[in-house]
Amino acid sequence: MIKKIFATIILLYLIPTFAIGITREAAVEYALKDSEAIRMIMESSKTLRSRGEQNTAFSKPRVTWNAGYLEMGDNAPENPMFPSPDRDISAEIQISKLFYAGGRIGKVRDLEKNLNNQADLLEISGKRDIRKQVRMAFDTVLYQKAALDILKDRVEQRLTELEDAQDLREAGMVTSLDVRQAKLSLNFAKNELKSGEASYRESLINFNLAIGRSGDAELLIPEGNLEDTPNLEDILSELNALLSAENILDIKSAGTQADAARLNYEIARGEELPEVLLMASGKSGGEEPDDMDESWNIGIQARWNIIDGGLVRARTASAKADMRKAKENVSKTKKAMAGEVEKIGVNIRSLEQRIRLQREAVELSEKNYEDARGHYRAGMITLTRLGEFNLSYAEARFNLLGLFFLQREQMNNAEALLEK
């Protein structure tokens, strides 16, 4: 009777007022659609694209227009031969177009395309990171939920052990010491359950924050369990194929940045050469709008900084160093990705074997605990010994749960690398 009442109380306490479920992929889509993180990524992408436009601005036509209206006067004696003007009306337009800059015009256009490519990759990699963070937060909730189930089972087990101890005391087979010890174990189990409830609730809040919801809003609850995993060997095969083709996002991003560094170096070198501009201007001025003097000119202008204190040479040297560093980063990234893929493969295959062994350990420890309960009721073992079997069973279940979580973690790492 005690057991049924206590179980009912626990059940009523744990039934949440929030019951809106969400799947793993739906959570990802939610985060990509309406979270601060995705908006920040898109703004960063716009910044890169704007940099490309800024870099090409110097090579595009420029038009400047000036106009003025001035009333004038002085206290000097009037000269009838050369009267002073009463006003000055002027308008001027200047047009210029750079058509040679030591090869820099074509390079900045290439750099603009490169920065747009970098912006595209930034969006993809940013979305990849969001997906990974959401999936990990989702799986953490599933882990805490499963851990909470184990803790609830332990409370039930400890309650049953208390009932057994009370029955045996009434039969004169044990003393009140066993009853007190069973109550103490039950209190410990309740305490762990309370801690587990808090951890589960915290993981729910973190998950909802990860997808862009407010922590005090109605919480969405992840659906499923950690054991549901796709065929990881297929994921590994696809990952190795991407690595062989150097089509992993991190490698492509490093390569694009290296191309940008090369273009910046070539642009810096081009500053050593002269610039040639086509220029034209027209000007109109006078006292009255219908009586204006007009002039115009058109021609070519050349500019060459022959001595600049070593500024261009220093910029070129800096750009060259950046180019070499970016090239080394490509090589480093390729090695890092190869190592990451290899580690994921090793861990996944190891976890498959460990999970198989741990499943067996859970089955054995469960049977041992059930047998130990029977032995305790028969007076063959002590309550302390029964508690050891209880602990062994719980540890086996927690260890298996931890392996499932590690497996999900490796799967998330693999899925992140598969993003293109």
Buried (B, 14 or more C-beta within 10 A) or exposed (E): EEEEEBBEEBEEEEEEEEEEEBEBEBBBBBBBEEBEBBEEBBEEBEEBBEBBEEBBEEBEEEEEEEEEEEEEEEEEEEEEEEEEEEEEBBBBBBBBBBEBBBEBBBBBBBBBEBBBBBBBBBBBBBBBBBBBBBBBBBBBBBBBBBBBBBBBBBBBBBBBBBBBBBEBBEEEBBEEEBBEBBBEBBEBBBEBBEEBBEBBBEBBBBBBBBBBBEEEEEBBBBBBBBEEBEEBEEBBEEBBEBBEEEEBBBBBBBBBBBBBBBBBBBBBBBBBBEBBBBBBBBBBBBEEEEEBEEEEEEEEEEEEEEEEEEEBBEBBEEBBEBBBEBBEBBEEBBEBBBEBBEEBBEBBBBBBEBBEEBEEBBEEBBEBBEEBBEBBBEEEBBBEEBBBBBBBBBEBBBBBBBBBBBBBBBBBBBBBBBBE
